Amino acid sequence: QRFDEHLRALDYQGPELLAAAIERACAARGREHRFDRGFDLGCGTGLMAKALWPRVDSLVGVDLSPKMIEFAQMTGLYNHLAASDLIAFLDREHAGSSDLCVAADVFVYIGDLAPAVSRCARVLEDGGLLAFSVQRCEGTDWRLGADLRYAHSAGYLERLAAAHGFEITVLDVASTRKDRGED
């Protein structure tokens, strides 16, 4: 019931930062900043949808929590919503059925991102964009932190992108939220 209120207390700005990065990626690629069909992976209450609106003609949200899906439905910004694991959801979608996959503050709950990234590569049409946020770590590919969130290294993300046919257009270092007052 208080999810969005809790995020505001953390100065959460992940969706806004991702939306700005998507806009810069479109400009860098000489691509119109508009999408036909997007997938909001781990959509939660719909904060990413609000940041993307009205740039996506058809937006599909997926979240593990049926209660989150209820809140996302109330935004009126989604064409379809599914309570599902994101891998299972992406496995049900047709190849090339989307031109945007976005995961705001979702990949921090997944260690090895290869299964998710490979499924995104499959459902994205040629030239489609994958945008996501992660917590940063140095050295190792990924690790579980004391906050029980996974952190991923830039080197790992670069290798992962290359392995699945993605070209990194924007890779920003920014704070999406505060944890105990720290970025």
N, C-alpha and C positions, 0 to 999 in steps of 0.2 A: 504493500500500500504506500510505503514511503520511499520507494526506490529512487525516483527522480529527485526528491528532496535531499536524500542522502548524497547523491552525486553532486548536487549543487554545493553542498557543504564541503565537498572535496575539491571544489573549483574545477569540476570535470569539463573539459572542452575537446574531447576526442572527436566527436562528430564534426565540429566546426573546423578543426585542424585537418581532418581527412577531406572534407569538402573543399577546402582551400588547396590542398595538394592535388586533388582530382582536377580542379580547374587549371592549375599550373601544368599538370601532365597533358591535359588536352591542348593547351596553348603550345607546349613544347613539341607536340606531335602534329601540330597544324590540324587538329581535329576539332570539330564543333563540340562545345561543352553541353552536350545533350545526349541522352541515352534512350534507346527504345525500350529495353527491358533489363531491369537490374535486380540482383539478388542481395538482400540485406541479411547477411549471415549473423546469427545471434542478435536479432533485431531488438530484443528487450522490449521496452515500452514505446519504441519508435523515435528515439532521439536522432538517429542517423537519417531517418526518413525526413524529419523536419529540416535537417541541414541540406539534404539533397533536393528538396522540393523547390521549384517545379521542373528540375532538370531531367527527371526520369519519367517517361510516358507511362510505363507500367512497372510497378515495384512489388516484388514478392519478398515477404519477410519470413524468416524461420528462426525459431528459438526452442530450446529444450523445455522451457516452462510454459505450460498452458495458461497460467495466470498472466505471464508477460504478454502472451499473444492476445489475451483479452484487453489489456491496456493498449497494445499496439493497434488493435482494431478500432479503438475509440478515437484515434488520430484521424481516421478517414483517409490516410495517405497511401494505404496499401491496396493493391488490386487482389492480392491473395496472401493468406497467412497460413503457416503450417507449424504445428507443435511437433518438432522432430529434431533428432541429431543432425547436424549439418552435413556429415558425410552421407548418411542415408538419404537425406533430402537431395543432395547433389547427384547421387547415384540414380535417382528417379527422373532427373531432368534430362532432356534431349541434348545431344552434342550441339554446340553452337547456338544454344537457345537464349543466350544473354550477351549483352555487350558491357555489363558492369557487374562485378562481384565486390562487395565491400564488407569488411569485418572490423567494426570499431570495438576495441577492447574485448575481443573474443579469443584471438590467438594466444593471449596470455594464459589461457586455460588449457592449451595444447602444447606438449613438448615437441615431438617430431611433427613438423608442419607439412611434410611431404605428402601424406594422404590428402589433406585438405587442398593444398596447392595443385596437386595433380588433377583433382576433381574440378577445381575452378578452371584449370587450363582446358579441360574437356568441354565444359559447358559454355565457355566464352567463344564467341565468334572471332574470326581473324580481326585483329586490331582492338579487341575488347580490353578493358582495364580491370586489374585486380588491385584494390586498395585496402590496406589494413594497418593496424597499429600493433606494436609489440613493445615489451619492455626490453631494454638494451642490456647486454652483457658483453664482456670482453673475453677473448681467448676461446673458450669452449663454444661449440655450436649452439647449445641451449642448456639451460639448467633451471631447476626448481628453486625459487628463492624462499627466504624466511617468511615472506608474505603469502606463500602457497600459490604464487603466480609464476609462470615460466618466463624466462628472459631469453632472448635470441641474439646472436652476434650478427653484425653486418656481413661478415664473411660467409656465414651460413646462409643468410638471406640471398646473397649474390649467387652462391652456388646453386641454391634451390631454384632461384629464378631461371638461371641458365639451363638447368636440368629439365625444366618444364616448358621451355620455349618463351619465357618472358624476358623482356628487356626492361631493366629498371630505369624509369624516367625521373622519378623524384624519390629521394631517400633523405628525409629530414630527421634531425634530432630535436625533439621538443617534449615538453612535459604535458601529458594529457590530463593529469590530476595531481592532487597532493595526497600524501599518506603521512599522517601525523605531522602535518605542517611542512613536509619536505616534498619538493618536486619529484 
